Amino acid sequence: MKSFGLLPRIIVAIIAGIIAGTFAPDAFIRILATFNGLFGNFLGFVIPLIIIGFIAPGIGSIGKGAGKLLGMTTLIAYCSTIIAGLVAFFTAKAIYPSILSNQAAKAFENPEKALLEPFFSVEMTPIMGVMSALLLAFALGLGMAAIKGDTLQKAMDEFRQIIEIIIEKIIIPLLPIHILGIFANMTQGGQVSAIMSVFAKVFIMIIILHILYLCVQYTAAGTIRKQSPLRMLKTMLPAYFTALGTQSSASTIPVTLEKTKQMGVKGRIADFSVPLLATIHLSGSTITLVSCSMAVMLLQGEAYSFASMLPFILMLGVTMIAAPGVPGGAVMAALGLLETMLGFDATMVSLMIALYLAQDSFGTACNVTGDGALTAIVDKLNKE
């Protein structure tokens, strides 16, 4: 199975999912949906454990440098997210008036209603939320670094080994089946094609921006590390395609971690930065949110300006911390900002959700692929 790598398996799963969604009976799609529900709930349960299992011992083992490394990683991630939002704003401001001048606003129902329901579901409640896990990981890690004790550090290292076994033996082998089910259900529901037919121009612009921003990130990383940006980006492609199927930065952590280490990043830096960046660095989602919100405002005849969008972008960088781990989580976390800062009403919110969910996977793929570049930068800038 190792000879048939993860990337080919993901591509095959995507193609098979589209074929199944087109030709397979609804009963078969519901079987896949049932598996997806169970697997998705399991991922939701494991995600806080992944965060604690990797970040806490990572901070603890780094010792005195943990505070500095944490601050540097967070600052780089926030700057990347804000720059992404500004790039999206200025691009949309320049292009939208011409490409969307003849478009009329149309109301869409929530795309999730088009998906087939699973036969049954099993609730797997996480022991804590993502933010709680992040805070606990910081507290434990910084505490272990401060007291310089070995007992808890050894326990956390063994806990990380348990999580790594769960990832290697359960999550990674089942990911292609999960992706197949997602694409099959989306295809049969017609949700993506129906929405993309109206917003095609916006989608194309967003995806081009994602790719260009990834090129900027990897050019910066390659320049700092004196490595080929194209080779680094090629190494991270499995993470991109995994995120494309799962629509979850957190669920893609195992693949992102493996490929980041293949780029030559030190293991202890990758183990710390990748799970952290999956939680706090959502540059692709920010590009999507800013572009989509401006498109909805233009379609609804609402005015936007740099003065109104800049505070929204700055707050997005903070709000995105609460968004990882759930498909569509970024737009759900941003709804409060859309309503309070941009004045979105119920119709505009429904348009925003429809537009965002239809291409959520592309933003997530940009997020996790960018995590590799930022981790490589952190690794180079970190002083022993």
QUIQUIVEN-V483268 format. One record per residue. N is the residue number from 0. PSI is psi in degrees with one decimal (* if undefined). Layout:
((N PSI) (N PSI))
This chain:
((0 -29.8) (1 -30.9) (2 -27.7) (3 93.4) (4 173.4) (5 -42.0) (6 -48.8) (7 -37.6) (8 -38.2) (9 -43.9) (10 -44.2) (11 -40.9) (12 -40.7) (13 -47.3) (14 -44.8) (15 -36.2) (16 -41.8) (17 -41.7) (18 -45.3) (19 -41.7) (20 -26.3) (21 -39.7) (22 -25.4) (23 150.5) (24 159.7) (25 -33.2) (26 -39.9) (27 -41.5) (28 -37.1) (29 -30.9) (30 -45.6) (31 -38.9) (32 -35.6) (33 -45.2) (34 -44.1) (35 -39.0) (36 -45.0) (37 -46.0) (38 -40.9) (39 -40.8) (40 -38.8) (41 -42.2) (42 -43.3) (43 -36.6) (44 -38.1) (45 -28.6) (46 -48.2) (47 -33.8) (48 -37.4) (49 -45.0) (50 -48.2) (51 -44.0) (52 -28.3) (53 -44.5) (54 -45.9) (55 -54.5) (56 -26.6) (57 -47.2) (58 -43.6) (59 -41.8) (60 -27.5) (61 -27.8) (62 -129.0) (63 -28.3) (64 -1.6) (65 -45.3) (66 -44.4) (67 -43.3) (68 -41.2) (69 -46.2) (70 -42.1) (71 -45.2) (72 -44.0) (73 -42.5) (74 -44.3) (75 -42.0) (76 -43.7) (77 -44.1) (78 -42.1) (79 -42.5) (80 -43.3) (81 -44.1) (82 -41.0) (83 -43.0) (84 -40.8) (85 -40.2) (86 -44.3) (87 -41.1) (88 -52.7) (89 -34.5) (90 -48.0) (91 -40.6) (92 -33.7) (93 -33.4) (94 -38.6) (95 -44.4) (96 -28.5) (97 -44.4) (98 -20.6) (99 11.8) (100 -31.1) (101 8.3) (102 144.2) (103 143.1) (104 137.9) (105 141.9) (106 137.0) (107 146.3) (108 164.5) (109 121.1) (110 -26.1) (111 -21.2) (112 -19.4) (113 -12.8) (114 145.7) (115 143.2) (116 149.9) (117 160.5) (118 -37.2) (119 166.6) (120 153.5) (121 119.9) (122 129.6) (123 81.8) (124 124.2) (125 150.5) (126 -20.6) (127 166.9) (128 169.2) (129 -44.2) (130 -39.8) (131 -41.8) (132 -40.7) (133 -45.8) (134 -41.3) (135 -40.1) (136 -42.8) (137 -46.1) (138 -47.4) (139 -46.4) (140 -49.3) (141 -34.8) (142 -44.9) (143 -37.2) (144 -33.7) (145 -43.6) (146 -14.8) (147 33.1) (148 160.5) (149 -25.5) (150 -56.3) (151 -34.5) (152 -43.6) (153 -40.5) (154 -42.3) (155 -34.7) (156 -40.9) (157 -35.5) (158 -40.4) (159 -38.7) (160 -38.8) (161 -45.3) (162 -39.2) (163 -37.2) (164 -42.6) (165 -42.8) (166 -48.1) (167 -38.9) (168 -21.3) (169 -57.1) (170 -52.4) (171 -47.9) (172 -30.9) (173 -11.1) (174 -46.1) (175 -37.2) (176 -40.3) (177 -44.3) (178 -40.9) (179 -46.2) (180 -39.7) (181 -48.4) (182 -34.1) (183 -45.3) (184 -41.2) (185 -38.1) (186 -45.9) (187 -32.2) (188 -18.0) (189 12.8) (190 -40.2) (191 -48.0) (192 -38.4) (193 -42.0) (194 -39.3) (195 -23.5) (196 -30.2) (197 -40.8) (198 23.6) (199 -42.8) (200 -38.7) (201 -42.7) (202 -46.5) (203 -44.1) (204 -43.6) (205 -46.4) (206 -39.2) (207 -42.1) (208 -42.0) (209 -49.6) (210 -44.8) (211 -39.2) (212 -36.6) (213 -39.1) (214 -40.8) (215 -45.6) (216 -44.3) (217 -26.0) (218 -42.9) (219 -46.3) (220 -44.4) (221 -38.3) (222 -44.8) (223 -38.8) (224 -5.4) (225 44.5) (226 163.3) (227 118.6) (228 -39.0) (229 -38.9) (230 -38.9) (231 -43.9) (232 -38.8) (233 -38.6) (234 -34.5) (235 -1.0) (236 -39.2) (237 -36.6) (238 -39.8) (239 -48.6) (240 -30.8) (241 -45.9) (242 -32.9) (243 -34.0) (244 -40.4) (245 -23.4) (246 27.3) (247 119.4) (248 -43.8) (249 -39.3) (250 -21.5) (251 -2.2) (252 -46.0) (253 -42.4) (254 -44.2) (255 -41.7) (256 -47.5) (257 -46.5) (258 -31.8) (259 -41.0) (260 -33.2) (261 -24.3) (262 -7.6) (263 6.8) (264 138.0) (265 139.9) (266 -42.9) (267 -32.0) (268 -43.1) (269 -44.1) (270 -30.6) (271 -49.2) (272 -40.1) (273 -50.8) (274 -35.2) (275 -47.2) (276 -32.4) (277 -22.9) (278 -34.6) (279 -11.6) (280 101.8) (281 60.4) (282 -39.6) (283 -43.4) (284 -35.2) (285 -42.2) (286 -44.8) (287 -46.7) (288 -44.7) (289 -45.0) (290 -45.1) (291 -42.0) (292 -38.9) (293 -35.2) (294 -43.7) (295 -42.0) (296 -41.4) (297 -43.1) (298 -30.3) (299 2.7) (300 17.3) (301 147.2) (302 145.4) (303 152.3) (304 167.9) (305 -36.9) (306 -33.1) (307 -30.9) (308 -30.6) (309 -48.6) (310 -35.6) (311 -44.0) (312 -42.8) (313 -38.6) (314 -31.8) (315 -41.2) (316 -33.9) (317 -43.7) (318 -31.5) (319 -19.7) (320 -30.7) (321 4.5) (322 -14.6) (323 167.5) (324 -18.5) (325 126.5) (326 128.6) (327 4.9) (328 -32.2) (329 -46.4) (330 -34.3) (331 -41.0) (332 -27.3) (333 -7.4) (334 -39.1) (335 -41.4) (336 -40.8) (337 -41.5) (338 -42.6) (339 -37.8) (340 -31.7) (341 -3.7) (342 32.6) (343 135.7) (344 -175.0) (345 -41.1) (346 -44.1) (347 -37.1) (348 -42.9) (349 -38.4) (350 -42.2) (351 -45.5) (352 -44.2) (353 -46.2) (354 -40.2) (355 -48.7) (356 -30.6) (357 -23.0) (358 23.2) (359 -37.4) (360 -32.2) (361 -39.6) (362 -41.9) (363 -40.5) (364 -38.7) (365 -40.5) (366 -57.3) (367 -34.0) (368 -38.3) (369 -29.6) (370 -36.9) (371 -42.5) (372 -44.7) (373 -37.4) (374 -39.1) (375 -38.2) (376 -45.6) (377 -41.7) (378 -40.6) (379 -39.1) (380 -23.8) (381 130.7) (382 134.3) (383 *))
